[in-house]
Amino acid sequence: MIRDFGIQEIYILLAAARWTILLTVSATVLGGVFALFIALARVSIHRWLRVLATGYIAVVQGIPALILLFLSYYGLSKTGYDLSPMVAASISLAIYASGYLADIWRGAIQSVPLQQWEASTSLAMTRGQQYRYIILPQSVRIALPPTVGFLVQLVKNTSIVSIVGVVELARAAQLINNATFQPFRVFIAVGLIYFLICYPLSLASKRFEVKFNAYRAS
């Protein structure tokens, strides 16, 4: 039976959008923790750590997020680890996010002027103290605009998890379209919801960028 596209369908899309946001948040948190270690390894004084971190970033950025999802969901099941679609989606997106966030944060750390390192060294600070009190607080301001900008890309990439059965926004749209046969209305509504999620992030990224530029100029 063909249904009309109405308020009930919009409610379903909004409910599914919560999973899109949840996936974005989980991937950002999990991936961000790992990305911080990768970024610090990338600028480490130890060459072997830099090589490993560089290799990891290159591999993650060179593999499509969809392939990471297949490896997490189908690949791990072959080794005896049967992950739920939601867990596999979170892991794959976290790995994807870590590769890009690590590169963003590495650049932010390296953009801190050398004089800051030299000044903190002259104060007999340890490497950990340099990062904690001098380098990372400045790096956060530098990294904030591109990090928030990357979240826009991450939100849109959550649509791939519909392939493994996670009913997020894109998958909900497919199901509703199959029931209503009104693709124009369905996907216009979905596009609007994605816009409402992504546009504030884009604005925030631009505002942080302006604030950072003002900070550098001062």
C-alpha positions as CSV (number, residue, x, y, z in Angstrom):
1,M,0.0,0.0,0.0
2,I,1.4,3.4,-1.0
3,R,1.5,6.0,1.7
4,D,1.5,9.7,1.4
5,F,4.5,11.7,2.6
6,G,3.4,13.7,5.6
7,I,4.0,14.6,9.2
8,Q,4.6,11.1,10.3
9,E,7.3,10.6,7.7
10,I,9.0,13.8,8.7
11,Y,8.9,12.7,12.3
12,I,10.6,9.4,11.3
13,L,13.3,11.3,9.4
14,L,13.9,13.5,12.5
15,A,14.1,10.5,14.7
16,A,16.6,8.9,12.3
17,A,18.7,12.1,12.3
18,R,19.4,11.5,16.0
19,W,21.4,8.5,15.0
20,T,23.3,10.5,12.4
21,I,24.2,13.0,15.1
22,L,25.0,10.2,17.5
23,L,27.3,8.5,15.0
24,T,29.1,11.9,14.4
25,V,29.6,12.5,18.1
26,S,30.8,9.0,18.8
27,A,33.2,9.0,15.8
28,T,34.5,12.5,16.9
29,V,35.1,11.5,20.5
30,L,36.6,8.0,19.8
31,G,38.5,9.1,16.8
32,G,39.6,12.3,18.5
33,V,41.2,10.5,21.4
34,F,43.2,8.3,19.1
35,A,44.0,11.2,16.8
36,L,45.6,13.1,19.6
37,F,48.1,10.3,20.2
38,I,48.7,10.0,16.5
39,A,49.3,13.7,16.2
40,L,51.7,13.8,19.1
41,A,53.5,10.8,17.6
42,R,53.7,12.6,14.3
43,V,55.7,15.4,15.9
44,S,57.7,13.2,18.3
45,I,61.4,13.5,18.6
46,H,61.6,9.8,18.0
47,R,61.8,9.0,14.3
48,W,60.2,5.6,14.5
49,L,57.1,7.1,16.1
50,R,56.9,9.7,13.3
51,V,57.2,7.0,10.7
52,L,54.4,4.9,12.2
53,A,52.1,7.9,12.6
54,T,52.8,9.1,9.1
55,G,52.1,5.7,7.7
56,Y,48.8,5.4,9.7
57,I,47.6,8.8,8.4
58,A,48.5,7.9,4.9
59,V,46.7,4.6,5.0
60,V,43.5,5.9,6.6
61,Q,43.3,8.9,4.2
62,G,44.0,6.6,1.3
63,I,41.2,4.2,2.0
64,P,37.5,5.2,1.4
65,A,35.4,5.3,4.5
66,L,33.1,2.7,2.9
67,I,36.0,0.2,2.8
68,L,36.7,0.8,6.4
69,L,33.1,0.1,7.2
70,F,33.2,-3.2,5.2
71,L,36.4,-4.2,7.0
72,S,34.8,-3.4,10.4
73,Y,31.5,-5.1,9.8
74,Y,32.2,-8.0,7.4
75,G,36.0,-8.4,7.9
76,L,35.9,-8.8,11.7
77,S,33.0,-11.2,11.5
78,K,35.3,-13.6,9.6
79,T,37.7,-13.6,12.5
80,G,35.0,-14.4,15.1
81,Y,34.1,-10.9,16.2
82,D,30.4,-10.3,15.3
83,L,29.8,-6.6,15.8
84,S,26.4,-5.0,15.7
85,P,25.9,-2.6,12.7
86,M,26.0,0.4,15.1
87,V,29.2,-0.6,16.7
88,A,30.9,-1.4,13.4
89,A,29.7,1.9,12.0
90,S,31.1,3.8,15.0
91,I,34.5,2.0,14.8
92,S,34.9,2.6,11.1
93,L,33.9,6.3,11.3
94,A,36.2,6.7,14.3
95,I,39.1,5.3,12.4
96,Y,38.3,7.5,9.4
97,A,38.0,10.6,11.7
98,S,41.3,9.8,13.5
99,G,43.3,9.9,10.3
100,Y,42.1,13.3,9.3
101,L,41.9,14.9,12.8
102,A,45.5,13.7,13.5
103,D,46.7,15.5,10.4
104,I,44.8,18.6,11.3
105,W,46.1,18.6,14.8
106,R,49.6,17.8,13.7
107,G,49.6,20.9,11.5
108,A,48.2,23.0,14.4
109,I,51.0,21.8,16.8
110,Q,53.7,22.5,14.2
111,S,52.3,26.0,13.5
112,V,53.1,27.1,17.0
113,P,56.2,29.3,16.7
114,L,59.6,27.8,17.5
115,Q,60.2,30.5,20.0
116,Q,57.5,29.1,22.2
117,W,59.4,25.8,22.4
118,E,62.6,27.6,23.1
119,A,61.1,29.7,25.8
120,S,59.5,26.8,27.5
121,T,62.8,24.8,27.3
122,S,64.7,27.7,28.9
123,L,62.3,27.4,31.8
124,A,63.4,23.8,32.3
125,M,59.9,22.4,31.4
126,T,59.6,18.8,30.5
127,R,58.2,17.7,27.2
128,G,54.9,16.9,28.8
129,Q,54.8,20.3,30.6
130,Q,55.6,22.1,27.3
131,Y,52.6,20.4,25.6
132,R,50.3,20.9,28.5
133,Y,50.9,24.5,29.4
134,I,52.4,26.1,26.2
135,I,51.9,24.2,23.0
136,L,48.5,22.5,23.2
137,P,46.5,25.6,24.5
138,Q,47.8,27.5,21.4
139,S,47.2,24.6,19.1
140,V,43.6,24.2,20.1
141,R,42.8,27.7,18.8
142,I,44.6,27.0,15.6
143,A,43.0,23.6,15.1
144,L,39.4,24.6,16.0
145,P,38.2,26.0,12.6
146,P,39.4,23.1,10.5
147,T,38.2,20.6,13.1
148,V,34.7,22.0,13.1
149,G,34.8,22.2,9.3
150,F,35.8,18.5,9.2
151,L,32.7,17.6,11.2
152,V,30.5,18.8,8.3
153,Q,32.2,16.2,6.1
154,L,31.8,13.6,8.8
155,V,28.1,14.2,9.2
156,K,27.6,13.6,5.4
157,N,29.8,10.5,5.5
158,T,27.5,8.9,8.1
159,S,25.1,8.1,5.2
160,I,27.3,5.2,4.1
161,V,26.4,3.2,7.3
162,S,23.0,2.5,5.8
163,I,24.6,-0.2,3.8
164,V,25.1,-2.4,6.9
165,G,21.6,-1.7,8.1
166,V,21.9,1.2,10.5
167,V,18.7,3.2,10.1
168,E,20.2,6.7,10.2
169,L,18.9,9.6,8.1
170,A,19.9,8.3,4.6
171,R,18.5,4.8,5.3
172,A,15.3,6.2,6.7
173,A,14.9,8.2,3.6
174,Q,15.3,5.1,1.4
175,L,12.7,3.2,3.4
176,I,10.2,6.1,3.3
177,N,10.7,6.5,-0.4
178,N,10.0,2.8,-1.0
179,A,6.8,3.2,0.9
180,T,5.6,6.5,-0.6
181,F,7.1,6.6,-4.1
182,Q,7.7,10.3,-3.7
183,P,11.4,10.7,-4.0
184,F,11.3,14.4,-4.7
185,R,9.5,15.2,-1.4
186,V,11.5,12.7,0.6
187,F,14.9,13.7,-0.5
188,I,14.2,17.4,-0.4
189,A,13.2,16.9,3.2
190,V,16.4,14.9,3.9
191,G,18.6,17.5,2.2
192,L,17.0,20.1,4.4
193,I,17.7,18.2,7.5
194,Y,21.3,17.6,6.5
195,F,21.5,21.3,5.8
196,L,20.1,22.2,9.3
197,I,22.8,20.0,10.9
198,C,25.7,21.1,8.7
199,Y,25.1,24.8,8.2
200,P,25.5,25.8,11.9
201,L,28.8,23.8,11.9
202,S,30.0,25.7,8.8
203,L,29.1,29.0,10.4
204,A,30.9,28.1,13.6
205,S,34.0,27.1,11.6
206,K,34.0,30.4,9.8
207,R,33.6,32.4,13.0
208,F,36.4,30.5,14.7
209,E,38.6,31.2,11.7
210,V,37.9,34.9,11.9
211,K,38.5,34.9,15.6
212,F,41.8,33.0,15.1
213,N,42.9,35.4,12.4
214,A,42.2,38.3,14.7
215,Y,44.1,36.5,17.4
216,R,47.1,36.1,15.2
217,A,47.0,39.7,14.0
218,S,47.0,41.0,17.6
